[in-house]
Amino acid sequence: MTVFNRAAAAARHRFARNLTGTRRVIALAAAAFAVVGIVGLVPPCAARAQGGILSGSLTAAGEELPPGVHRVGNVEIASVDFENQTLFTVTGPAIRDRLHSGNLTPVDVRVSQIESNLQQVLSIDLDRSVSLFGAYDTFYDPRTFRVSVTKVDDQPVLVAGDREHPNDLTLLTVTAQDARYNTMDRADLAQRWQRQLETVLIQALNSRQPQLVRRHLVLVPKLIGALILLSIILWFGWRRLRARRAALTEMTAPLNELESARVERRIEANSVFMWITASCLIATWLGGLVWILSLFPATAVAAESVWAQLLRLVLIWFLAGLLDRLANALINHFAAAWTKSPFLLRDDPSRRPLRVPTIVRVVEGFKAVVIYLVAVGISFDVLGFSTVSVLTIGAAVALAASLAAQGIIKDLTNGFLILAEDQYAIGDVIMVGALGGIVENLTLRVTQLRNDSGRLITIPNSQIAVVENLTRTWSRIDFTVNIAYDSDLERAIEVISGAARELCGDPKWSPLIGAPPEVLGVESFSCAGVAIRVWIVTLPLQQYPVGREFNRRVYLALREHDIRIGMPQQIVRTEVSTPQAAPEAHARITTLP
């Protein structure tokens, strides 16, 4: 059973390594705020594109609307998008039958017309255009381009043009319904949309001018050089952190408990900073790529795609990993406080060294599942899938999985009861039927045991109906020795009692013994001799080393006092039959009682 003691000590040591304290929590929190602050300083090149699993929303009556259209009472609304960003919302009448709309203009048709008018502003000047990385000379001059408000049939109309082509392009008409939906006067709403469209359109015209692209081409090598320099700094920092971790890991000098805990905390902090450095290196190149691509009209769409999906996905999973590690630090800090302070009224202090790491491991696993499931949901939202649809599909899949995997549900339920009732914990020695060993791992689904021969036994928790815990609170040595029939029985009992008292009084072994040994006396007698039984109560998991030492002392004491240990005996009797029965001899073997 020596392997049990080593495995239990290893389990407790692994848990001690996880207790990090407050420094790691503060460092990780500071890193999280720094990352969020840096990300907040980098503006996205455009808003996220709209989309989803469903083609459009549904009304209360179950009527399916076109994509991006929503119905509010008797009004349908939709947003106007330009250059991958939403500008404003326009309205239209609620149309029940879109195939027979009559003189009514559906809001989705109106939005398409407005967006088409906005795209005409970016038309090419065929007489003098020169293409350069997607840039060209536009029909309208951005230096003199203006958006103005005119009135047609007493309705505000937004028109656009430049000095050479004044007000020659109609953009949209501001309706009374638009004003009511936005809770503004029609004239005020028209002025607001005029300022917004003028700013956005001039910016779009300028971004397509070849002279601006030429200036950006000069800027690109500088940006790439800055990215390379920053990458080299981060890479050297990562190499230095890795070398420091290797030096800390290879420390072979004997350390006391306090120094060992400090080294473990430094190794864990070093690993966290290595992970942050590597993540920053990846984020640096992704951010730089988005920035460079957004400088040119031909690659601006690709930049938007990278920002809207890839870069945001990296950021989401980076923050999920950071939150996971912060939660681990808080859980370990809480576990350290639980180990030192009895804040649970019915908690058994002697069980804390085993129970705390078991519960910590299960809570960490459950926490990781929750965090990464949330990260998956947010990732689906970034990719454009409808969150409601994803949850609906997930619920249906979960229902089907629960019907097909009822055994797993039983495993999880029984695992929860094992933890709640403290039936056993990591480091305990248990027997489950014919299987036994030290508990090496315990989750809500399975229990893993390591037996004497080093084999790892995995048992689903639903199959654990009756369990024997050999190390709960205290353990016992059940010692039995057979004394020969021709030995002095009373003397043998006295010698065995003396050996037990000497063991209990030994300063080396007495801390491991929980109560004075009990010499129960003669337990039984058989062909092997007279059986004398002794009970010795020990601390959990200490029955094996104490039992081996007691065996050695009893053997030496019996040999010193010339008391023979019993062994099975047999008597052979030979009987010769009468001449009338048979001339041969028969051998009869009789065993002593």
C-alpha positions in Angstrom: 0.0 0.0 0.0 3.0 2.3 -0.2 1.8 3.6 -3.5 -1.4 4.8 -1.8 0.6 7.0 0.5 2.7 8.4 -2.3 -0.4 9.0 -4.5 -2.2 10.7 -1.7 0.7 13.0 -1.0 1.0 13.8 -4.7 -2.7 14.7 -4.8 -2.3 17.0 -1.8 0.8 18.5 -3.3 -0.9 19.2 -6.6 -3.7 21.0 -4.8 -1.1 23.0 -2.8 0.4 24.2 -6.1 -3.0 25.5 -7.2 -3.3 27.8 -4.1 -2.1 31.0 -5.6 -3.2 33.8 -3.3 -4.1 37.4 -4.0 -1.1 38.5 -6.1 -2.2 36.4 -9.1 -5.7 37.7 -8.9 -4.5 41.3 -8.9 -2.1 40.7 -11.8 -4.7 39.0 -13.9 -7.3 41.7 -13.2 -4.8 44.4 -14.2 -4.0 42.5 -17.4 -7.7 42.2 -18.2 -8.3 46.0 -17.7 -5.2 46.8 -19.8 -6.4 44.6 -22.7 -9.9 46.0 -22.5 -8.5 49.5 -22.5 -6.2 48.9 -25.5 -9.1 47.4 -27.4 -11.3 50.4 -26.6 -8.7 52.7 -28.1 -8.8 50.9 -31.5 -12.0 51.9 -33.2 -13.6 49.3 -35.5 -13.5 50.1 -39.2 -17.3 49.5 -39.4 -20.1 48.0 -37.5 -21.0 44.4 -37.6 -22.9 43.2 -40.6 -26.5 42.1 -40.0 -27.7 38.5 -40.6 -29.0 35.4 -38.9 -30.1 31.9 -39.4 -33.7 33.0 -40.1 -34.4 34.9 -43.3 -36.6 37.4 -41.6 -38.6 38.1 -38.4 -42.0 36.8 -37.7 -45.1 38.8 -36.7 -47.5 37.8 -33.9 -49.7 36.1 -36.5 -46.8 34.0 -37.8 -46.3 36.1 -41.0 -42.7 36.1 -42.2 -41.3 39.5 -43.0 -38.3 40.2 -45.4 -34.8 40.2 -43.9 -34.2 43.3 -41.7 -37.8 44.3 -41.6 -39.8 44.6 -38.4 -43.4 45.5 -37.7 -44.4 47.9 -35.0 -48.2 48.1 -34.9 -49.3 49.4 -38.4 -45.8 50.5 -39.3 -42.9 48.5 -40.8 -39.4 49.7 -40.1 -36.0 48.8 -41.6 -32.5 50.3 -41.4 -30.5 52.0 -44.2 -26.9 50.6 -44.5 -24.0 52.2 -46.3 -20.4 51.1 -46.4 -21.2 48.2 -43.9 -22.6 50.6 -41.3 -26.2 51.4 -40.3 -27.1 55.1 -40.9 -30.7 55.5 -39.8 -34.2 53.8 -39.7 -37.0 54.5 -42.2 -40.6 53.5 -42.1 -43.3 52.2 -44.4 -46.9 51.0 -44.2 -47.7 47.6 -42.9 -48.4 45.4 -45.9 -50.2 42.1 -45.4 -49.9 40.9 -49.0 -46.6 41.9 -50.6 -47.5 40.3 -53.9 -50.5 42.7 -54.2 -49.3 45.9 -52.5 -51.1 48.3 -54.8 -49.9 51.9 -54.6 -48.2 51.2 -51.3 -44.4 51.1 -51.2 -43.0 48.3 -49.0 -40.3 49.5 -46.6 -37.8 47.0 -47.9 -38.3 48.4 -51.4 -37.8 51.9 -50.1 -34.6 50.9 -48.3 -33.2 49.3 -51.5 -33.9 52.4 -53.5 -32.2 54.7 -50.9 -29.2 52.5 -50.7 -29.0 52.4 -54.5 -29.1 56.3 -54.6 -26.3 56.4 -52.0 -24.1 54.1 -54.1 -24.6 56.4 -57.2 -22.7 59.1 -55.3 -19.6 56.8 -55.6 -19.9 56.4 -59.3 -16.8 56.5 -61.5 -15.8 59.5 -63.6 -15.1 57.6 -66.9 -13.4 60.6 -68.5 -10.5 60.9 -66.0 -10.5 57.9 -63.7 -7.3 56.0 -62.9 -7.6 52.8 -60.9 -5.1 52.3 -58.0 -5.8 49.6 -55.4 -9.5 50.1 -55.8 -9.2 53.9 -55.8 -10.6 56.0 -58.7 -11.6 59.5 -59.6 -15.3 59.9 -58.6 -18.0 61.6 -60.6 -18.6 64.0 -57.7 -15.8 66.2 -56.3 -15.5 65.5 -52.6 -14.2 69.0 -52.0 -17.4 70.7 -53.2 -19.9 67.8 -52.6 -22.9 68.8 -50.4 -26.2 67.3 -49.3 -29.0 69.7 -49.0 -32.7 69.8 -48.2 -35.3 70.9 -50.7 -39.1 70.7 -50.7 -41.1 68.8 -53.3 -44.9 68.9 -52.9 -44.4 70.3 -49.4 -42.2 67.3 -48.4 -38.6 67.5 -47.4 -36.3 65.8 -49.9 -32.6 65.2 -49.5 -30.6 65.9 -52.7 -26.9 65.7 -53.4 -24.4 67.2 -55.8 -21.2 69.2 -56.2 -20.3 72.6 -57.8 -20.4 71.2 -61.3 -23.6 69.1 -60.7 -25.6 70.9 -58.1 -28.5 69.0 -56.6 -28.8 66.6 -59.5 -29.2 63.4 -57.4 -32.2 62.7 -55.2 -31.4 60.6 -52.2 -34.6 60.2 -50.2 -37.9 61.8 -49.1 -38.5 62.3 -45.4 -42.1 61.2 -44.7 -44.5 62.2 -41.9 -44.4 58.6 -40.7 -40.6 58.8 -40.4 -41.0 61.9 -38.2 -43.6 60.3 -36.0 -41.5 57.1 -35.5 -38.4 59.2 -34.6 -40.5 61.6 -32.4 -39.2 64.7 -34.3 -40.5 67.4 -36.6 -40.0 66.6 -40.3 -37.8 69.6 -40.9 -35.6 68.7 -37.9 -35.3 65.1 -38.9 -34.4 66.1 -42.4 -31.7 68.4 -41.1 -30.3 65.6 -39.0 -30.2 63.1 -41.8 -28.7 65.8 -44.1 -25.7 66.3 -41.8 -25.3 62.6 -41.3 -25.4 61.7 -45.0 -23.1 64.6 -46.0 -20.4 63.5 -43.5 -20.6 59.8 -44.5 -20.7 60.4 -48.2 -17.8 62.9 -48.2 -15.7 60.4 -46.2 -16.6 57.7 -48.7 -15.6 59.9 -51.6 -12.3 60.9 -50.1 -11.4 57.2 -49.4 -11.6 56.5 -53.1 -9.4 59.3 -54.3 -6.1 58.0 -55.8 -4.0 60.7 -54.1 -5.2 59.5 -50.7 -4.3 55.9 -51.6 -0.8 57.1 -52.5 -0.3 58.6 -49.1 -1.5 55.4 -47.5 1.0 53.4 -49.6 3.8 55.5 -48.0 2.3 54.8 -44.6 2.1 51.0 -45.0 5.9 50.2 -44.7 6.0 52.3 -41.5 3.1 50.3 -40.1 4.7 47.0 -41.0 8.0 48.1 -39.5 6.2 49.0 -36.3 4.4 45.7 -36.2 7.7 43.8 -36.7 9.4 45.8 -33.9 6.6 45.2 -31.5 6.5 41.5 -32.4 10.3 41.3 -31.7 9.8 42.9 -28.3 7.0 40.5 -27.5 8.9 37.5 -28.8 12.0 38.3 -26.7 9.7 38.9 -23.7 8.1 35.5 -24.3 11.5 33.8 -24.6 12.7 35.4 -21.4 9.6 34.3 -19.5 10.0 30.7 -20.9 13.7 30.6 -19.8 12.7 31.9 -16.3 10.0 29.2 -16.0 12.5 26.5 -17.0 14.9 27.8 -14.4 12.3 27.7 -11.7 11.1 24.3 -12.7 14.6 22.8 -12.7 15.3 23.9 -9.1 16.6 20.8 -7.3 17.7 22.4 -4.0 15.6 21.2 -1.0 13.0 23.8 -0.1 10.8 24.2 2.9 7.1 24.5 2.6 7.0 28.3 2.4 9.8 28.5 -0.2 8.1 25.8 -2.3 4.8 27.7 -2.3 6.6 30.8 -3.4 8.3 29.1 -6.2 5.0 27.5 -7.4 3.3 30.9 -7.3 6.1 32.4 -9.4 5.9 29.5 -11.9 2.1 29.9 -12.3 2.4 33.7 -12.7 5.1 33.2 -15.2 2.9 30.8 -17.2 0.0 33.3 -17.2 2.2 36.1 -18.5 3.6 33.8 -21.2 0.0 33.2 -22.3 -0.8 36.9 -22.3 2.3 37.7 -24.3 1.5 35.1 -26.9 -2.1 36.4 -27.2 -0.9 40.0 -27.5 1.4 38.9 -30.3 -1.5 37.3 -32.3 -3.8 40.3 -31.6 -1.1 42.7 -32.7 -0.7 41.2 -36.1 -4.5 40.8 -36.6 -5.1 44.4 -35.6 -2.3 45.6 -37.9 -3.7 43.5 -40.7 -7.2 45.0 -40.3 -5.7 48.5 -40.1 -3.7 48.1 -43.3 -6.5 46.5 -45.2 -8.9 49.3 -44.2 -6.7 51.9 -45.9 -7.5 50.8 -49.4 -11.0 50.6 -51.0 -10.2 47.3 -52.7 -9.5 45.6 -49.4 -11.8 47.5 -47.1 -14.5 44.8 -47.3 -11.9 42.2 -46.3 -10.8 44.3 -43.4 -14.4 44.6 -42.3 -14.8 40.8 -42.5 -11.6 40.2 -40.5 -12.6 42.8 -37.9 -16.2 41.7 -37.6 -15.4 38.0 -37.3 -11.8 36.8 -36.9 -10.4 39.5 -34.7 -13.5 39.7 -32.5 -13.5 35.9 -32.2 -9.9 36.0 -31.0 -10.8 38.8 -28.6 -13.8 36.8 -27.3 -11.8 33.6 -26.7 -8.8 35.6 -25.2 -11.2 37.2 -22.7 -12.8 33.8 -22.0 -9.5 32.3 -21.2 -8.5 35.2 -19.0 -11.8 35.0 -17.2 -11.3 31.3 -16.7 -7.9 31.9 -15.1 -9.2 34.7 -12.9 -12.0 32.4 -11.8 -9.4 29.6 -11.0 -7.5 32.1 -8.9 -10.6 33.1 -7.0 -11.7 29.5 -6.4 -8.2 28.6 -5.1 -8.2 31.6 -2.9 -11.6 30.6 -1.5 -10.3 27.1 -1.1 -7.3 28.3 0.9 -9.6 30.3 3.2 -11.8 27.2 3.6 -8.8 25.1 4.5 -7.7 27.6 7.2 -11.1 28.8 8.5 -14.0 26.6 9.6 -16.8 28.7 8.2 -19.0 25.6 7.4 -20.8 24.6 10.6 -21.0 20.9 9.9 -17.7 20.7 8.2 -15.3 18.0 9.5 -11.8 19.7 9.8 -10.0 16.3 9.4 -11.7 15.9 6.0 -10.7 19.3 4.5 -7.3 18.3 3.1 -9.1 15.6 1.0 -12.5 17.2 0.4 -11.3 20.7 -0.6 -9.2 19.7 -3.6 -12.0 17.4 -4.8 -14.6 20.1 -4.7 -12.2 22.7 -6.2 -11.6 20.4 -9.2 -15.3 19.8 -9.8 -16.1 23.5 -9.5 -13.3 24.5 -11.8 -14.6 22.0 -14.4 -18.2 23.2 -14.1 -17.0 26.9 -14.3 -14.9 26.2 -17.4 -17.9 24.6 -19.2 -20.2 27.6 -18.4 -17.6 30.2 -19.5 -16.8 28.5 -22.8 -20.4 27.8 -23.5 -21.1 31.5 -23.2 -18.1 32.2 -25.4 -19.5 29.8 -28.0 -22.9 31.6 -27.9 -21.2 35.0 -28.3 -19.1 33.6 -31.2 -22.3 32.5 -33.0 -23.6 36.0 -32.5 -20.5 37.5 -34.1 -20.7 35.1 -37.0 -24.2 36.3 -37.7 -26.3 33.5 -36.3 -29.5 34.3 -34.5 -29.0 33.7 -30.7 -32.6 32.7 -30.3 -32.3 30.2 -33.1 -29.1 28.8 -31.7 -30.6 28.4 -28.2 -33.7 26.7 -29.7 -31.6 24.3 -31.7 -29.4 23.7 -28.7 -32.4 23.0 -26.5 -33.7 20.5 -29.0 -30.3 18.8 -29.3 -30.0 18.7 -25.5 -33.4 17.1 -25.2 -32.5 14.4 -27.8 -29.2 13.9 -26.1 -30.8 13.5 -22.6 -33.2 10.9 -24.0 -30.3 9.0 -25.6 -27.8 9.4 -22.7 -29.8 8.8 -19.6 -26.8 6.9 -18.1 -24.8 10.1 -18.2 -27.5 12.0 -16.3 -27.5 9.2 -13.7 -23.7 9.6 -13.5 -23.9 13.3 -13.0 -26.7 13.0 -10.3 -24.8 10.3 -8.4 -21.6 12.3 -8.7 -23.3 15.3 -7.2 -24.6 13.2 -4.3 -21.1 11.7 -3.7 -19.7 15.2 -3.3 -22.6 16.6 -1.3 -22.6 13.7 1.2 -18.8 13.5 1.3 -18.8 9.7 0.6 -15.2 9.9 -0.5 -12.8 12.4 -1.9 -9.5 12.5 -3.8 -6.8 10.8 -1.7 -9.2 8.4 0.0 -8.8 4.6 -0.3 -12.1 3.0 -1.3 -13.5 -0.4 -2.3 -16.2 -0.6 -4.9 -17.2 -4.3 -5.1 -14.1 -6.2 -6.0 -12.3 -3.1 -7.2 -10.2 -1.0 -4.9 -7.5 1.7 -4.8 -6.8 5.3 -4.0 -9.1 7.9 -5.5 -7.0 9.7 -8.1 -9.7 11.7 -9.8 -13.3 12.5 -9.1 -15.7 14.3 -11.4 -19.5 14.5 -11.6 -19.4 11.6 -14.1 -16.6 9.2 -13.2 -14.4 8.1 -10.4 -10.9 7.0 -11.2 -8.9 4.7 -8.8 -5.2 3.7 -8.9 -4.7 0.2 -7.5 -1.6 -1.5 -6.0 -0.3 -2.6 -9.3 -0.5 1.0 -10.7 -3.6 0.3 -12.9 -6.0 3.2 -13.4 -9.6 2.0 -12.9 -12.4 4.3 -14.2 -15.9 3.7 -12.8 -19.0 5.6 -13.9 -20.6 7.1 -10.8 -24.0 5.5 -11.7 -22.5 2.1 -11.1 -21.3 3.0 -7.5 -24.1 1.6 -5.3 -22.1 0.4 -2.3 -18.7 1.9 -1.5 -16.3 1.1 1.3 -14.2 4.0 2.5 -11.1 2.7 4.2 -9.7 6.1 5.2 -12.7 8.2 6.3 -11.9 10.1 9.5 -9.7 7.3 10.9 -8.3 3.9 9.9 -7.7 0.6 11.7 -5.1 -2.1 11.7 -6.8 -5.5 12.1 -3.9 -7.7 13.2 -4.1 -11.4 13.7 -1.2 -13.8 14.5 -1.4 -17.6 15.0 0.6 -19.1 18.0 1.6 -22.7 18.2 -0.4 -25.0 20.5 2.7 -25.9 22.5 3.5 -22.3 23.3 2.6 -20.4 26.5 -0.6 -18.6 25.4 -0.7 -16.1 28.3 3.0 -15.3 27.7 2.3 -14.8 24.0 -0.5 -12.3 24.7 1.7 -10.4 27.1 4.5 -10.2 24.6 2.2 -9.0 21.8 0.7 -6.4 24.2 4.2 -5.2 25.1 5.1 -4.8 21.5 1.9 -2.7 20.9 2.6 -0.5 23.9 6.2 0.1 22.7 4.9 1.1 19.3 2.4 3.5 20.7 5.1 5.1 22.9 7.6 5.5 20.1 7.9 9.3 19.3 8.2 8.4 15.6 5.0 6.4 15.4 2.8 7.8 18.2 1.6 10.8 16.2 0.2 8.4 13.6 -1.8 6.3 16.2 -5.2 7.7 17.2 -5.9 5.5 20.2 -4.2 3.0 22.5 -3.9 -0.5 20.9 -6.6 -3.1 21.9 -5.4 -6.7 22.3 -8.7 -8.5 21.9 -7.4 -11.9 23.0 -8.0 -15.3 21.4 -10.0 -14.9 18.3 -10.1 -18.5 17.1 -8.1 -21.7 16.9 -7.5 -24.0 14.0 -5.0 -26.4 12.5 -2.6 -23.4 12.1 -2.6 -22.6 15.8 -4.3 -20.2 18.3 -5.3 -16.8 16.7 -4.6 -13.7 18.8 -6.3 -10.5 17.4 -5.2 -6.9 17.9 -6.8 -3.6 16.8 -4.8 -0.4 16.4 -6.6 2.9 15.4 -4.5 5.2 13.1 -4.9 8.4 11.2 -6.3 8.1 7.7 -4.0 6.3 5.2 -1.5 5.5 8.0 -2.7 2.0 8.7 -0.3 0.6 6.1 3.1 2.0 7.4 2.1 1.5 11.0 0.9 -2.1 10.3 4.2 -3.0 8.7 6.1 -1.6 11.6 3.9 -3.5 14.1 4.4 -6.8 12.1 8.1 -6.3 12.4 8.0 -5.7 16.2 5.7 -8.6 16.9 7.9 -11.0 14.9 11.1 -9.9 16.7 9.4 -10.0 20.2 8.1 -13.5 19.6 11.4 -14.8 18.4 13.2 -13.1 21.4 10.9 -14.9 23.9 11.1 -18.2 22.0 7.4 -18.2 21.2 6.7 -20.2 18.1 4.3 -19.0 15.4 1.7 -21.6 14.5 1.6 -23.5 11.3 -0.8 -26.1 9.8 0.0 -29.6 11.2 -1.0 -33.1 10.1 -0.6 -36.5 11.7 0.0 -39.6 9.6 -1.3 -42.9 11.0 -0.6 -46.3 9.4 -3.0 -49.1 10.1 -2.5 -52.8 9.0 -5.7 -54.7 8.2 -6.4 -58.3 9.4 -5.2 -61.1 7.1 -8.8 -62.0 6.3 -9.6 -58.5 5.0 -6.5 -57.6 2.9 -2.8 -58.2 3.1 -1.8 -54.7 2.1 -1.4 -51.8 4.4 -3.5 -48.7 4.2 -2.3 -45.2 5.1 -4.7 -42.8 6.9 -4.0 -39.1 7.2 -5.6 -37.4 10.2 -5.5 -33.6 10.6 -5.4 -32.2 14.1 -8.4 -30.2 15.1 
